[in-house]
Amino acid sequence: MFADICNFWNKVQHKLRSKPSYNHYLSICCIVKDENEYLEEWINYHRKIGVQHFYIYDNESKKPVRQTLQRIGSMKYVTVNRIYGKVRQLQAYNDCLKNYGNYSQWIGFIDIDEFIVPKSTDGNLTKLLQDYEGYGGLGINWLIFGSNGHVKRTNRPIMESYFMRAKIDFHVHRHIKCIVQPRYVRQAAGPHAFFFQDGYYCVNENYTIINSSFSDVSVGKIHINHYYCKSLEEYYNKLARGLADTSRRTRSLKEFYNHDAEANVEQDETILIIFDTKTIK
């Protein structure tokens, strides 16, 4: 009851405020390195659920991201920035907020192996976000997907190749990623959390306040398919790329096996249903 009252009051206050005009209602920011082969599927999927623009930070990819985007005809939806050095994810996020925050009402900060799945609105992410406009951000829980037993890359779409995931109560699912309203954000605190202006905060899908990078798992309305493992071959490539969000030198093969052991338990093809029934407007 209290959460319902707070939600109603926040919506009233939001409507009373003057609303700036934006170029885009919803954009996504990410940092990538040598992940060009995944760009087309990732962009096409997110466009279908309502994302209008992408801010991609190319962290010294061997083949420039811009070349791939030009080849697949996606440059009109993407702003590309080159960023150099190691551990640059936080820098990229704060640069995006500073330089592009005024262009979008909402910006989601996710990785190229993460796909947002809005279930309660039949794949319409912009419609879902309208219910959270009185808040600084929406925190979305991960669901970790495994290798489906693939040792080699399948050369098929990620969404079709990897449809087995961990049980809902898998402890890693407490991680969140955020879609925020930049005008209410002071800066990124890390890849999973943000500092907000006074009076604003991040909430989960049930309007419960989130004060860290973690939240009790709630995935009834929306979740993020995190294709952490993929095939063993692709995980080796992941090891070679290194990490953008921590000074830790690299991931380990042990992490693959630890996640994969838990992440091939339940079949989940929700994203395929959404993707097949949505069309780009």
Salt bridges, closest charged atoms under 4 A:
ASP34 OD2 - LYS62 NZ 3.20
GLU35 OE2 - ARG241 NH2 3.64
GLU37 OE2 - ARG153 NH1 3.53
ASP58 OD2 - ARG82 NH1 2.81
ASP111 OD2 - LYS177 NZ 3.20
ASP113 OD2 - HIS226 NE2 3.29
ASP113 OD2 - LYS238 NZ 3.41
GLU114 OE1 - LYS177 NZ 2.83
GLU114 OE2 - HIS226 NE2 3.97
ASP131 OD1 - LYS11 NZ 3.85
GLU133 OE1 - HIS14 NE2 3.26
GLU133 OE1 - LYS19 NZ 3.73
GLU160 OE1 - ARG156 NH2 2.30
ASP216 OD1 - ARG174 NH2 3.58
GLU234 OE2 - ARG153 NE 3.96
GLU255 OE1 - ARG248 NH1 3.31
GLU266 OE1 - ARG165 NH1 3.16
ASP268 OD2 - ARG165 NE 2.68
